[in-house]
């Protein structure tokens, strides 16, 4: 790998100048890609921390919700709880857009609760348990966090793919392209020096022959 050169390159001065320009661009691109990779990795781990926190919140709220739901079933009976559940109106509206993180388009999900108070849920106070209200509240809040989790986890997946793609480009530049360009530059410089020496020797021989 260390001695490999670019294919199809002629040892000319114009080619040498072009390759030196290419070497500068490749080095600059390598530096920018490394900065992008590092920034993406930092963003990835910052968001990853949010995932665990959101998962913990969901687990706690769902544990409370199911506990209160079980209590409501004991107080009201299964059929009464099912009737109350069937009377509940849709309570979540989603607005999905996107934002850019280091050139990566990731989702942004905004949720809007339209019916999340005791009156507007759709079931009456009569014949229902206070535990049912607590369970409904905890389930509604859990849904919001689950929606947020979906956004975060999708973002993490997309960032992870971009990190891997950027790492491959950095490695290709660092271990393949830049070394080959530099090796080719050295080869052309050596070849041009050889050609100059050969030309000098030939000119000297011609001069000596003409003088003799």
N, C-alpha and C positions, 0 to 999 in steps of 0.2 A: 504493500500500500504506500509506503513512504517514498518509493521510487517511481510510482505511476505518474504518467503525464496525460495531458489531454490528447485526444485523437484528432487527426486531420489538421494539424497546425503547422504552417510553413515557417521556417526560421528566418523571418524578415524583420526589419526594424519597425514597420507599421504594425505587424502582428505583436511585437514586443510591447509597443506602446498601448495597444488595445488590451493586452493581457494585464499590464500594470494597472490600467483603469479598472479592469474587471476585478483584480485582486483588491483594490481599494473599496469597490462597491461590495464585494463579498465580505470583507472584514467589517465594514459598517453594518451590512445586513445581519451578520452574525451577532454583532453587539446589540443591535435593536431587538433581534429575536430572543436573545438571552434576557434582556430587560422585560420583554413581553412575557416570556415563560415564567420568570420570577414573580411578576405582578399577578399573573393568572394563578400561580400556586398559592400566593398569599390570599387572594380573593377566595379561592377554593376552600382553604382551611378556615377563613373567617366565616363563610357561609355554613361550612360543616358544623361549626360550633352551634349555630342557630338550630340546626336540625335536631341535635340531641335535646336541646332545651325545649323545642316544640313537641317532640315526642313525649318527653316527661310530662309536659302540661296536658297533652291529650290523654295519656294513661290515667293521670290523676282525675281529670274531669269525667272520663268515661267510667272510672271506678265509682265515683260519687253518683253519676247518673244511673247506672245499673242498680246500685244499692237502693237509691230512692225509688226507682221503678219497681223493684221487688216489694218494697214497703207499700207502694200504692196498689200493687196487685193484691196484696194481703188485705188491705183496707177496702178496696173497691170491688175486687174480683177481676178475673182476666177479661171477661166480656166487656165490662164497663171501661177498662183501660183501652181495649181495642177500639171501642166506639169513640172514645175521646181522641185516640190517635188518628182515626179515619177522618175526623172533623177538622183536623189541623190544616190550615192553608199553607201553600208554598211560602217559605220564609227567606230564601236566599236567592239573590240575583247576582250574576257574575259579569264582570267587565274585564275582558282579556286583551292585553296589549303587549308591548315588548319594550325592552331597553337594551342598550349595548354595554357590554363589559369587555374592554380591550378588543373591540371588533367582533365579539361574539353576541349575537342576538338571543336574548333569554326572555322567557315569559314573565309578565307582570299580571297577576290576577287580583283584582279588587272585588271583594264581596260586599253586598249590601243587604242587610237584614230588613225586610219590609214588614214582617208581622212577627215581632218577637216580644210582645208584652203579654201580660196575663189575659187581657180582654180580647186582643186580636188573634190569639192562637186558634180560636174557633170553637172551643168547648166551653161550656158554662161552669160557673162555680159550684152550682148545685150538684151534688152527687159525685164530686171529684175530691181527691185528696190533695193536701198541701204538698205531699211528697211528689205527686205527679208534676206540680208546677216546678219544683226544684229539679226534677229529672229532665223536664223539657228545657229548662234554662241551661243546664249543663250539657245536654246533647247539642243545643243550638251553638253554644260557645265552642264545643268540640269540633263541630262541622267547620266553623271559621278557621280553627287552627289546622284542621286536616287539609283544607283548601290551601292554606299558607304552606303547609308541608309539601303538597304536590308541586307548588311553584318552586320551592327551594330545592327539592330533590331533582326536579327536571333541570334546574339551573346547574346543580352540581354535576349531573350527567353530561351536560353540554360542555361545561368548563373542563371536565376531566378529559373528554375527547380532544378539545382544543389544546390542552396541556400536552397530551401525548403527540399530537400532530406537530406542535411547535418544537417539542424535544427532538423529534425525528429530523426536522429541518435544521435545527441547531447542530445536531450530530453530523448530518450530511455535510453541512458547510465546514464544520470544524475538522472532521476526519477524512473527508473525501474531496470536496470541491476545492477548498482553499489549498490543501497540500498539493493537489494536482496542478492547480494554476501556478503555484510558486515553483513547483518542480519544472513545469514547462517554461517558465520565465528563465530559470537557471539554465535549462537546456539550450534555449535560444541564445542567451547571452554567451554561453560557452561556444556554441556553434558559430555565432557572429565573430567572436574573437578568433576562432580557428580560421574562418574565412578571411579575416583581415590579415592574419599571419601568412596564410597561403598566398593571398594577393600580394603582400609585401615581398615575399620570397620570389614569386614569379616576376614581379616588376624589377627586382634586383638582378635576377638572372638575365632578363631581357636587356636591362641597362648595361650589364657587364658584356653581354654578347655584342651589343651595338658599339660599345667603346673598344672592344677587342678587334 
